[in-house]
Amino acid sequence: MILVDTSSWIHMLRPDGDAGVRVRVERALEAGLACWCPMVRLELWNGAGGDREKRVFRDLERLLPELPVTPDVWSVSCALARDARSRGVTVPATDILIAACARHHGATLETADSDFELLANL
């Protein structure tokens, strides 16, 4: 599975989005490997701008598997947050939760957000 982060979905949806990111997301979708998690879904709905985006999000809700945020994911999130803080790495809690969800479920993370590179090195 490939957990597609909010940043990559945004590039996918925007006509002027990064072409490389768009290709990676398209390949994940075509291969049937793309998925998301509740936090990514929330971030996308929170930023939904128009009817087109809302239609796309409804389609994604119907088509994409969703990796659950379980109590174990929360435990991984807290451990990752502690590790990040102890090393002086500060990233949004939402990114920590998304990274922890991918780690817990053994999914690759597709992202265009450099905060995840910081977390990957922990």
Backbone as CSV, one residue per row, in Angstrom:
resi,resn,N_x,N_y,N_z,CA_x,CA_y,CA_z,C_x,C_y,C_z
1,MET,0.836,-1.187,0.000,0.000,0.000,0.000,0.881,1.250,0.000
2,ILE,0.347,2.298,-0.581,1.015,3.596,-0.598,0.053,4.620,0.000
3,LEU,0.390,5.096,1.183,-0.429,6.118,1.824,-0.072,7.454,1.181
4,VAL,-1.016,8.021,0.453,-0.789,9.295,-0.241,-1.137,10.420,0.717
5,ASP,-0.135,11.239,1.005,-0.297,12.363,1.919,-1.069,13.507,1.260
6,THR,-1.595,14.354,2.080,-2.364,15.520,1.635,-1.587,16.346,0.614
7,SER,-0.313,16.573,0.871,0.495,17.403,-0.024,0.527,16.830,-1.440
8,SER,0.605,15.524,-1.557,0.628,14.902,-2.884,-0.738,14.950,-3.554
9,TRP,-1.818,14.761,-2.777,-3.158,14.896,-3.360,-3.356,16.307,-3.892
10,ILE,-2.860,17.297,-3.179,-3.016,18.678,-3.628,-2.313,18.888,-4.969
11,HIS,-1.096,18.364,-5.098,-0.393,18.471,-6.386,-1.168,17.745,-7.481
12,MET,-1.772,16.633,-7.129,-2.548,15.852,-8.090,-3.774,16.621,-8.575
13,LEU,-4.399,17.360,-7.684,-5.653,18.044,-8.014,-5.455,19.385,-8.712
14,ARG,-4.323,20.007,-8.494,-4.094,21.327,-9.081,-3.525,21.203,-10.491
15,PRO,-4.063,21.973,-11.420,-3.538,21.935,-12.789,-2.048,22.300,-12.851
16,ASP,-1.610,23.137,-11.927,-0.207,23.552,-11.921,0.618,22.781,-10.884
17,GLY,0.084,21.642,-10.419,0.796,20.828,-9.435,2.063,20.234,-10.022
18,ASP,2.990,19.880,-9.163,4.264,19.301,-9.561,4.029,18.036,-10.388
19,ALA,4.580,18.035,-11.604,4.344,16.927,-12.536,4.878,15.599,-12.001
20,GLY,6.024,15.626,-11.346,6.590,14.395,-10.801,5.712,13.790,-9.723
21,VAL,5.173,14.636,-8.872,4.275,14.158,-7.812,3.007,13.601,-8.443
22,ARG,2.483,14.295,-9.422,1.267,13.828,-10.096,1.472,12.442,-10.696
23,VAL,2.616,12.234,-11.333,2.907,10.935,-11.946,2.974,9.848,-10.878
24,ARG,3.622,10.131,-9.756,3.723,9.132,-8.684,2.347,8.754,-8.140
25,VAL,1.488,9.756,-7.944,0.141,9.481,-7.433,-0.669,8.707,-8.476
26,GLU,-0.572,9.116,-9.739,-1.295,8.412,-10.802,-0.871,6.952,-10.880
27,ARG,0.434,6.704,-10.767,0.926,5.315,-10.813,0.391,4.505,-9.634
28,ALA,0.372,5.112,-8.452,-0.162,4.420,-7.271,-1.640,4.093,-7.466
29,LEU,-2.392,5.046,-8.024,-3.813,4.815,-8.281,-4.015,3.713,-9.312
30,GLU,-3.274,3.786,-10.411,-3.421,2.800,-11.481,-3.056,1.398,-11.008
31,ALA,-2.077,1.299,-10.121,-1.645,0.000,-9.604,-2.560,-0.521,-8.496
32,GLY,-3.514,0.300,-8.081,-4.411,-0.094,-7.007,-3.739,-0.108,-5.640
33,LEU,-2.669,0.662,-5.495,-1.907,0.702,-4.245,-2.184,1.929,-3.397
34,ALA,-2.808,2.944,-3.968,-3.045,4.197,-3.241,-4.071,3.995,-2.138
35,CYS,-3.797,4.611,-1.009,-4.740,4.620,0.103,-4.566,5.937,0.845
36,TRP,-5.406,6.145,1.850,-5.277,7.323,2.692,-5.643,6.942,4.101
37,CYS,-5.599,7.889,4.988,-5.982,7.647,6.375,-6.928,8.770,6.793
38,PRO,-7.597,8.625,7.927,-8.569,9.640,8.330,-7.996,11.059,8.425
39,MET,-6.747,11.200,8.845,-6.182,12.552,8.961,-5.993,13.193,7.590
40,VAL,-5.542,12.431,6.619,-5.402,12.967,5.259,-6.773,13.361,4.725
41,ARG,-7.737,12.491,4.931,-9.099,12.795,4.470,-9.619,14.073,5.112
42,LEU,-9.395,14.239,6.416,-9.830,15.446,7.115,-9.130,16.681,6.572
43,GLU,-7.822,16.593,6.375,-7.084,17.752,5.841,-7.602,18.149,4.468
44,LEU,-7.898,17.157,3.629,-8.414,17.470,2.294,-9.789,18.125,2.370
45,TRP,-10.697,17.552,3.157,-12.030,18.147,3.290,-11.954,19.538,3.914
46,ASN,-11.041,19.739,4.830,-10.883,21.044,5.473,-10.484,22.117,4.465
47,GLY,-9.769,21.716,3.424,-9.326,22.681,2.420,-10.116,22.641,1.128
48,ALA,-11.184,21.839,1.084,-11.959,21.697,-0.157,-12.478,23.048,-0.611
49,GLY,-12.127,23.393,-1.852,-12.458,24.719,-2.332,-13.721,24.831,-3.154
50,GLY,-13.948,23.916,-4.024,-15.086,24.064,-4.921,-15.785,22.753,-5.169
51,ASP,-16.785,22.802,-6.019,-17.582,21.611,-6.308,-16.748,20.494,-6.936
52,ARG,-15.795,20.858,-7.803,-14.960,19.851,-8.441,-14.176,19.063,-7.399
53,GLU,-13.526,19.770,-6.477,-12.746,19.094,-5.441,-13.641,18.227,-4.564
54,LYS,-14.809,18.728,-4.235,-15.723,17.959,-3.398,-16.166,16.671,-4.097
55,ARG,-16.384,16.746,-5.416,-16.732,15.544,-6.180,-15.574,14.543,-6.153
56,VAL,-14.361,15.052,-6.341,-13.179,14.180,-6.320,-13.044,13.519,-4.956
57,PHE,-13.228,14.267,-3.885,-13.094,13.703,-2.541,-14.157,12.637,-2.278
58,ARG,-15.378,12.874,-2.761,-16.423,11.860,-2.594,-16.064,10.589,-3.367
59,ASP,-15.505,10.762,-4.574,-15.057,9.601,-5.350,-13.944,8.861,-4.623
60,LEU,-13.002,9.615,-4.063,-11.905,8.984,-3.328,-12.434,8.215,-2.115
61,GLU,-13.410,8.778,-1.441,-14.002,8.095,-0.282,-14.619,6.756,-0.691
62,ARG,-15.169,6.714,-1.868,-15.800,5.502,-2.365,-14.775,4.474,-2.827
63,LEU,-13.657,4.951,-3.375,-12.713,4.064,-4.057,-11.486,3.658,-3.248
64,LEU,-10.998,4.557,-2.406,-9.725,4.301,-1.732,-9.880,3.509,-0.439
65,PRO,-8.981,2.566,-0.221,-8.936,1.952,1.103,-8.421,2.978,2.111
66,GLU,-8.901,2.864,3.323,-8.478,3.782,4.376,-7.764,2.995,5.467
67,LEU,-6.533,3.412,5.777,-5.795,2.793,6.869,-6.325,3.365,8.171
68,PRO,-6.796,2.532,9.078,-7.395,3.048,10.308,-6.357,3.612,11.272
69,VAL,-6.783,4.605,12.008,-5.975,5.148,13.097,-6.445,4.436,14.359
70,THR,-5.715,3.399,14.705,-6.050,2.535,15.831,-5.313,3.002,17.089
71,PRO,-5.639,2.419,18.235,-4.858,2.743,19.435,-3.359,2.479,19.254
72,ASP,-3.007,1.453,18.491,-1.586,1.197,18.229,-0.952,2.315,17.402
73,VAL,-1.708,2.864,16.455,-1.195,3.997,15.671,-0.954,5.189,16.590
74,TRP,-1.860,5.418,17.541,-1.655,6.518,18.493,-0.396,6.289,19.322
75,SER,-0.148,5.043,19.705,1.071,4.741,20.472,2.324,5.016,19.649
76,VAL,2.310,4.602,18.386,3.444,4.888,17.497,3.600,6.396,17.338
77,SER,2.487,7.114,17.215,2.527,8.580,17.067,3.194,9.238,18.269
78,CYS,2.807,8.820,19.457,3.378,9.413,20.672,4.860,9.109,20.784
79,ALA,5.250,7.878,20.451,6.671,7.524,20.491,7.456,8.336,19.459
80,LEU,6.898,8.503,18.278,7.555,9.282,17.233,7.673,10.748,17.646
81,ALA,6.633,11.283,18.269,6.663,12.674,18.744,7.742,12.857,19.811
82,ARG,7.817,11.906,20.731,8.856,11.988,21.779,10.249,11.934,21.169
83,ASP,10.431,11.025,20.216,11.734,10.886,19.565,12.088,12.156,18.792
84,ALA,11.120,12.695,18.080,11.356,13.926,17.318,11.749,15.065,18.250
85,ARG,10.999,15.229,19.308,11.269,16.327,20.255,12.653,16.170,20.882
86,SER,13.008,14.935,21.252,14.302,14.713,21.904,15.471,15.012,20.967
87,ARG,15.216,14.975,19.665,16.268,15.273,18.676,16.154,16.683,18.113
88,GLY,15.243,17.466,18.680,15.086,18.847,18.240,14.335,19.005,16.935
89,VAL,13.589,17.991,16.550,12.806,18.033,15.310,11.383,18.444,15.665
90,THR,10.917,19.509,15.044,9.567,19.992,15.284,8.775,19.911,13.987
91,VAL,7.708,19.125,14.006,6.815,19.008,12.858,5.385,19.004,13.379
92,PRO,4.423,19.332,12.532,3.028,19.337,12.978,2.579,17.957,13.467
93,ALA,1.739,17.956,14.470,1.204,16.710,15.025,0.449,15.918,13.957
94,THR,-0.184,16.611,13.039,-0.915,15.912,11.978,0.045,15.077,11.134
95,ASP,1.225,15.611,10.844,2.205,14.863,10.059,2.741,13.671,10.843
96,ILE,2.909,13.849,12.136,3.362,12.737,12.974,2.339,11.607,12.931
97,LEU,1.064,11.947,13.032,0.011,10.930,12.990,-0.011,10.211,11.643
98,ILE,0.123,10.943,10.555,0.115,10.336,9.217,1.324,9.418,9.054
99,ALA,2.506,9.889,9.464,3.711,9.062,9.366,3.579,7.806,10.217
100,ALA,3.039,7.948,11.416,2.857,6.800,12.304,1.865,5.800,11.712
101,CYS,0.833,6.292,11.082,-0.160,5.420,10.456,0.508,4.597,9.343
102,ALA,1.310,5.251,8.519,2.015,4.535,7.451,2.960,3.494,8.050
103,ARG,3.726,3.882,9.058,4.669,2.947,9.691,3.947,1.742,10.281
104,HIS,2.914,2.015,11.024,2.199,0.929,11.699,1.620,-0.081,10.707
105,HIS,1.098,0.413,9.606,0.452,-0.455,8.631,1.410,-0.971,7.559
106,GLY,2.692,-0.579,7.651,3.677,-1.047,6.678,3.487,-0.463,5.297
107,ALA,2.924,0.733,5.231,2.680,1.398,3.945,3.832,2.339,3.621
108,THR,4.094,2.494,2.353,5.018,3.508,1.875,4.278,4.835,1.927
109,LEU,4.989,5.904,2.228,4.354,7.219,2.289,4.734,8.029,1.060
110,GLU,3.735,8.436,0.292,3.933,9.312,-0.856,3.629,10.727,-0.398
111,THR,4.645,11.595,-0.444,4.457,12.945,0.059,5.319,13.937,-0.697
112,ALA,4.884,15.176,-0.687,5.662,16.282,-1.233,6.004,17.267,-0.114
113,ASP,5.872,16.816,1.120,6.079,17.652,2.310,7.393,17.256,2.963
114,SER,8.321,18.191,3.069,9.651,17.892,3.610,9.637,17.515,5.085
115,ASP,8.572,17.821,5.818,8.491,17.408,7.225,8.595,15.888,7.360
116,PHE,8.085,15.168,6.385,8.131,13.715,6.468,9.544,13.179,6.294
117,GLU,10.388,13.911,5.583,11.797,13.510,5.481,12.456,13.582,6.856
118,LEU,12.123,14.610,7.625,12.660,14.730,8.977,12.230,13.552,9.827
119,LEU,10.971,13.160,9.702,10.453,12.035,10.495,11.045,10.706,10.023
120,ALA,11.295,10.586,8.743,11.843,9.325,8.205,13.235,9.056,8.757
121,ASN,13.946,10.094,9.120,15.306,9.930,9.628,15.348,9.600,11.117
122,LEU,14.202,9.477,11.758,14.153,9.169,13.191,14.047,7.669,13.417
